[in-house]
């Protein structure tokens, strides 16, 4: 803050000027293609322009203008250099256009006829070195001051305390620089010791409290706040590390929970699931009017590849490209990544915001999704198709995920129907420990919770029976009998033809390759099952001789059971097809 400025509480009343033109110009540059942007950011901008015309909302500039200007008028850089090497320490913390776009969205949109802010939750997903952590701290500062009349309480949190302290130290540095530290006669009480890291102040028209802490749900059940900023949420091991702060806001109307992060290395963890949900909001699949999303990442091309040495891709993923991101430096990093697989993993995650487990996965999930979206049969329609169906079951783990599948082909389109089973006793623990969305699958109809400590194989038998009752003509079902004789007997008693199918990779390769080819050719449909997609994403594979392939899980805690069951079912279809062709040839038919 300039030396000739008055004390903090007076600065709050000096906010003037408009940043709206800069926000609008930024959004228009994305919309009009003048600025390189990823698909997700383009969708966010499209949503922004639609919201401007939505009669349910109106733009109130007071909040965003206050926050933008209080940041720029009171905060300075603590460290860093400009692109030309000039030190940044002590220079004003000026927001970039994308920062202002975020602030205007978060605070500007209000419900028509009210003073209630529209967004209560946000995800800011950008790569490292894009002025992310200091922006998080600046947001905490500005929002706390804006809501001071409500007695604002803000938490800055991360999986590790050290991460949240980066934001706290940035604010503490600025408090000292302003001369507002209570130790020096200022208005802000700073506590910074082993037990607490907080800023607190009582102003003539309100108060605020900001605290940095680690996200530890076992020790923080009594939190109460209206603002929470969760930094680097890719490191959150459990959803409750995030949901803890969501629950802490229940007493407030105008509240805001912001998750900020780069990509991690496990897409099945908490952030990965958040991203899937957010992408559904952006593409219109899910309607969530209280969730703001700002995502910047590298998009794959039509073949599923990322041209990671292309400057356009670098700019697409990094909103501060040319500001805090040095073009020549990121290009050099990409060339190192080209020649060093270990460097490549880190470059994809931290510089391009691409999950690195996808690099280990065998399949390009986008190929599967593209093929699946081309068709839209429901179960009732599929049951009426004049075709035979072939079943498969993966029963290897009674205490874990068990899977069943049906495979059919209609006019050249391969159709996979899958269903999962899980013991309800272990469901909560496994869903939390291994980040498997079991209860979401249950809600969507892709999973049955078994009311027993282990998977009840009679439930699996019942599923096949129910599918037959729906009209599916099930010719035969394949499975590895050594894992479950009880299931084998149950299926026999239900009148199904059961084929013993050992899990040898050379036997499973044919089914694997057939499904792979169908997906690539756009001839695979799986009823838009996210449970099946989850398993496909977790498949890693090793090429063997003679086009054979041996596959397993990307990570030990991941699951591929639904895919495995579909391979069993596909093999049954293929072997039946071979026998049919051989029979026709023997009878002289063509």
C-alpha positions, 0 to 999 in steps of 0.5 A: 500500500502506498505510504500516503494511504490512510489506515486500512479501515478507511481504505475500505471506503475509497474503492472506485473505478470499474474492472468490468471492461477488462473482464468482458474483454477477456471473456470475449477473447476466449469466445471469439478464439482470439486467445488460445483456450482449452475446451473447459475454459471455452465452456466456462466462458459460454456459461458466463455469457448465457448467465448474463442473459439469464433473468434468474441472475443479475450482475452486482459489481460492488462485491467484485470491484471491492475485492479486485481493488482491495487486493491491488491497493493493499497487497504486494508481491512477497517474492518472484521476478518479472520476465525481464528479471526485475524483482517483484518483491514489494511491488503491487499485486496486480491481478491478471484478466483471468483473475478478475474474470474469476472474481467477477463470477464468484461475487458478481452474479446474484439471485434476481431480486435478492442480495444473495450471491449465486455461487457457493462453491468453486473449483479453480484448476490451473497448473503450477506457477500461474499465480495460484497460491498467492491469488488464493491468499489474496482472495481470502483477504479480500473476501474476509474484508468484504464480509466483515459486517457479518463477522467474517471467518475464513479458513485457508487449508491444505492437506499439509499445513506447510502448504496453507502456511504459504498463503498465511505467510504472504498475508502476514508479510503484507500486514507487516508492510501495511503497518497494520500488525497490532504489535506495531500499533495496527489493527490486525492481531497476528498469531503465528506459533506452533498451535495457531496461525491466524489474523484477526481484526475488529474494525469500526463496521465489522470484524474478520478472522483468517486462519491457516490449518491442515485439513484434518477431519478427525480434529476439526468437527466444530469449525464454523466459517463463511469462507474456506479456500482449500489449496492443492486438493489433489493431495486430499486423501478423503472427501471428508477433508473437503466436506468438513468445510462445506458443513462448517458453512451451513449457518451462512447464506452468502458463503463460498468454498473454493477448491484450488489445485493442479492435477495429481497422479491418481484420477480416482482420488477426490479431485479426479472425481470432482473434475468429472462432476465439474466437466458434466456441469460445463457440458450441460449434462448436470445442472448445478447453478451454485458451482463455479468452474475455472479449468485450464488444461491441455486437451488431447487431439482426435487421436487422444494424443497431447502435443506437449512440445507445441507452444499453443498447447502450453498457452492453452493450459496456462492462463498466465502464459507470458506473465509468470509462465516463461514461454522459453522455459516451459518449452525447454521443460517439454523437450526434457520431458520428451527425452526423459519419461520420468520428467514427462510425468511431472510435466504433464501433471504440473505444467499441462494439468493432465492426470498422469495415471492416464499415461499409464493406462492402456486405453484412451477413455475418450475413444470409448466415450465418443463411441458410446455417445453415438448410441442411446438405447435403454435396457428395455429397448435392448431386451427387445433386440432380436439377438443372442446375449453372452454373459461373463462374471468376475468373482475373484474377490468375495470381500470386494468388487464383483462384476457381471456383464452381458455382451451382444452385437446388433447390426455391427455394434457391440453392446456391453451391459455391466453390473457391480456387486459390493458388500455393504459392510465394507462399502463406506471404508473402501469408498473412502480409502480407495476413492471408489464412487460406490454409492454414486454407482448404486444411485445410478443403478450400476451397482447392488449393495449386498447385505452381508460381509462378503458378496452374496453370489446369489445376488449375481445369479439373481441379476442374470435371472432378472435380465433374462426376465426382462427379455434378454436371450442369454445363450451362455455365461463364462467365468473362472469356476475355481473362484466360486463353486456356489455361484456355478451351482446357482447358475446351473439351477437357474437353467443357464449354460455355464462355460468354465473360462480360466483367466489365462492371458492368451485366452483373454487377449481375443476378447480384449482386442475385440473390445479395443477395436470396437471402441476405436471404430466407434462401434461400442456401446455400454449404456453410458456407464461411469462404473464401466468407464472407471474400470476401463480407465484403470486398465494397464497392459503389456504387449506379448508376442503374436498380438497377445496382451496381458492386462492388470490394474494401473494401481493396486487399489484400483478396480477393473472388474467390470471390464474383466467381466465384459472380456469374459462375455465377449469371449463367449460371443466370439467363440460362439460366432466361430462355431456358428461360422464353422457349422455354416461352412460344414453345411455349405452355407455362406 
